């Protein structure tokens, strides 16, 4: 089992580039196809904590589900935003690479290099 995990969407170019960057640096991460196997609310909270982000920062604001769900409403709680991402995992920004208690968003893919050198 790898010490790295990538929350990956193979249809996303940034996600594919991040996976390739990891491979080029000798890292073969565990791949979580999060659209097929979405994280639970608890797992997502842990991921957000490791990223050092707020749930709102992890939302993909360009998705139709973001607009349809009224997720731009700043009155929504973190729990409500997390519930929306669990219900519609395509709302989760990608890719996310995790190593232990640290995680980095691979946008741009080069961001993960900081995780590799830590």
Phi, psi and omega in degrees: 000135182284154175276355178246146175229139174240129172272108198238142170235108184299342180276351183264125182296320179296323179293316178296319179295320179295317178299318179295319179299318177299312181300317179298336180259018175078016180255124175248090186285160167289132183257123176252113176278085193293342175286330178272326181232079184294147176291152174285171177301319180296314179297319180294320176300317179296319179297316180297320178297316180296327179285338184070033182242170169265159176304322181298324180291337181270356180282138172275104187282347180273354181285145178302321180298333177294312180292312182298325181277358181063033187284354175285347180298113184288351178280348180292139180281165175303319180298322179292321179293319178296317178300321179295320180291325177293318181290325181231082185300342177294349176284348182279124177299147185221163349275155175245129178246131183241139172219107181063238182264010180241149176215152180221142174275126183277051176229099000284165182306328181298342178305327185291344179299327178295327178288325181289329184269358183282000000 
